[in-house]
Amino acid sequence: MQVPYPLLCTLVGIVLGSLPRLLDLHGPIPEKYDRLYIKGAIAVWGWYVARGTIGFLVGVVRWPEPWWLRGPLCGVIMMAPLGFVSVATPNCGFP
């Protein structure tokens, strides 16, 4: 039994995308947004969902052909909008 390629990429993306959250390695912390009177526990889910969706995009997008080029391209597309949010957040981003 072979798993369809888009499904495999989605599952791998969800697993790898949730590792930073599970291991407390990377990502915005809710307390940073709580200080700004934003519900941080909800706000940080944008980053978690974007990371988990990258694998799905790699599986369904057909251009560029090699997956190792599609992965970074899909990652930039998914994370760029949240990168702007991070840079706009006080005490976050470049000094």
MARGU-516996 format. One record per residue (C-alpha): residue in three letters; chain; x, y, z. Coordinates in steps of 0.25 Angstrom, whole numbers, plus 5000, padded with zeros to 4 digits. Example, Ala and Ser with C-alpha at 12.3 -4.5 7.8 and 13.67 -1.06 7.14 Angstrom:
resn=ALA&chain=A&c1=5049&c2=4982&c3=5031
resn=SER&chain=A&c1=5055&c2=4996&c3=5029
This chain:
resn=MET&chain=A&c1=5000&c2=5000&c3=5000
resn=GLN&chain=A&c1=5006&c2=5013&c3=4996
resn=VAL&chain=A&c1=5002&c2=5026&c3=5002
resn=PRO&chain=A&c1=4999&c2=5037&c3=4992
resn=TYR&chain=A&c1=5010&c2=5048&c3=4991
resn=PRO&chain=A&c1=5001&c2=5060&c3=4995
resn=LEU&chain=A&c1=4996&c2=5052&c3=5008
resn=LEU&chain=A&c1=5010&c2=5048&c3=5011
resn=CYS&chain=A&c1=5015&c2=5062&c3=5010
resn=THR&chain=A&c1=5004&c2=5067&c3=5018
resn=LEU&chain=A&c1=5006&c2=5057&c3=5030
resn=VAL&chain=A&c1=5021&c2=5060&c3=5030
resn=GLY&chain=A&c1=5018&c2=5075&c3=5030
resn=ILE&chain=A&c1=5009&c2=5074&c3=5041
resn=VAL&chain=A&c1=5019&c2=5066&c3=5049
resn=LEU&chain=A&c1=5031&c2=5075&c3=5046
resn=GLY&chain=A&c1=5023&c2=5087&c3=5048
resn=SER&chain=A&c1=5018&c2=5084&c3=5062
resn=LEU&chain=A&c1=5032&c2=5080&c3=5067
resn=PRO&chain=A&c1=5036&c2=5094&c3=5070
resn=ARG&chain=A&c1=5023&c2=5096&c3=5078
resn=LEU&chain=A&c1=5025&c2=5082&c3=5085
resn=LEU&chain=A&c1=5039&c2=5084&c3=5089
resn=ASP&chain=A&c1=5039&c2=5099&c3=5092
resn=LEU&chain=A&c1=5050&c2=5102&c3=5082
resn=HIS&chain=A&c1=5045&c2=5113&c3=5073
resn=GLY&chain=A&c1=5033&c2=5122&c3=5071
resn=PRO&chain=A&c1=5026&c2=5134&c3=5078
resn=ILE&chain=A&c1=5022&c2=5132&c3=5092
resn=PRO&chain=A&c1=5008&c2=5135&c3=5096
resn=GLU&chain=A&c1=5013&c2=5144&c3=5107
resn=LYS&chain=A&c1=5019&c2=5154&c3=5097
resn=TYR&chain=A&c1=5005&c2=5157&c3=5092
resn=ASP&chain=A&c1=4998&c2=5156&c3=5105
resn=ARG&chain=A&c1=5006&c2=5169&c3=5109
resn=LEU&chain=A&c1=5000&c2=5176&c3=5097
resn=TYR&chain=A&c1=4986&c2=5172&c3=5101
resn=ILE&chain=A&c1=4985&c2=5162&c3=5090
resn=LYS&chain=A&c1=4981&c2=5148&c3=5094
resn=GLY&chain=A&c1=4994&c2=5142&c3=5092
resn=ALA&chain=A&c1=4990&c2=5127&c3=5093
resn=ILE&chain=A&c1=4981&c2=5129&c3=5081
resn=ALA&chain=A&c1=4991&c2=5139&c3=5073
resn=VAL&chain=A&c1=5002&c2=5129&c3=5073
resn=TRP&chain=A&c1=4994&c2=5118&c3=5066
resn=GLY&chain=A&c1=4996&c2=5126&c3=5053
resn=TRP&chain=A&c1=5011&c2=5122&c3=5053
resn=TYR&chain=A&c1=5007&c2=5107&c3=5057
resn=VAL&chain=A&c1=4997&c2=5106&c3=5046
resn=ALA&chain=A&c1=5006&c2=5112&c3=5035
resn=ARG&chain=A&c1=5017&c2=5103&c3=5039
resn=GLY&chain=A&c1=5008&c2=5091&c3=5038
resn=THR&chain=A&c1=5003&c2=5095&c3=5025
resn=ILE&chain=A&c1=5016&c2=5096&c3=5018
resn=GLY&chain=A&c1=5017&c2=5081&c3=5016
resn=PHE&chain=A&c1=5003&c2=5081&c3=5009
resn=LEU&chain=A&c1=5007&c2=5092&c3=5000
resn=VAL&chain=A&c1=5020&c2=5084&c3=4996
resn=GLY&chain=A&c1=5011&c2=5072&c3=4993
resn=VAL&chain=A&c1=5001&c2=5079&c3=4984
resn=VAL&chain=A&c1=5009&c2=5090&c3=4977
resn=ARG&chain=A&c1=5016&c2=5085&c3=4964
resn=TRP&chain=A&c1=5025&c2=5096&c3=4962
resn=PRO&chain=A&c1=5037&c2=5096&c3=4963
resn=GLU&chain=A&c1=5039&c2=5081&c3=4960
resn=PRO&chain=A&c1=5049&c2=5077&c3=4970
resn=TRP&chain=A&c1=5043&c2=5076&c3=4984
resn=TRP&chain=A&c1=5056&c2=5082&c3=4990
resn=LEU&chain=A&c1=5053&c2=5095&c3=4983
resn=ARG&chain=A&c1=5038&c2=5095&c3=4986
resn=GLY&chain=A&c1=5040&c2=5093&c3=5001
resn=PRO&chain=A&c1=5048&c2=5106&c3=5003
resn=LEU&chain=A&c1=5039&c2=5114&c3=4993
resn=CYS&chain=A&c1=5026&c2=5109&c3=5000
resn=GLY&chain=A&c1=5032&c2=5112&c3=5014
resn=VAL&chain=A&c1=5035&c2=5126&c3=5010
resn=ILE&chain=A&c1=5021&c2=5128&c3=5004
resn=MET&chain=A&c1=5015&c2=5123&c3=5017
resn=MET&chain=A&c1=5024&c2=5130&c3=5027
resn=ALA&chain=A&c1=5026&c2=5144&c3=5021
resn=PRO&chain=A&c1=5013&c2=5150&c3=5025
resn=LEU&chain=A&c1=5015&c2=5145&c3=5039
resn=GLY&chain=A&c1=5029&c2=5150&c3=5039
resn=PHE&chain=A&c1=5024&c2=5164&c3=5036
resn=VAL&chain=A&c1=5015&c2=5163&c3=5049
resn=SER&chain=A&c1=5027&c2=5158&c3=5057
resn=VAL&chain=A&c1=5035&c2=5170&c3=5052
resn=ALA&chain=A&c1=5024&c2=5180&c3=5055
resn=THR&chain=A&c1=5022&c2=5174&c3=5069
resn=PRO&chain=A&c1=5029&c2=5183&c3=5080
resn=ASN&chain=A&c1=5042&c2=5177&c3=5085
resn=CYS&chain=A&c1=5043&c2=5166&c3=5074
resn=GLY&chain=A&c1=5050&c2=5166&c3=5061
resn=PHE&chain=A&c1=5062&c2=5174&c3=5058
resn=PRO&chain=A&c1=5068&c2=5183&c3=5068
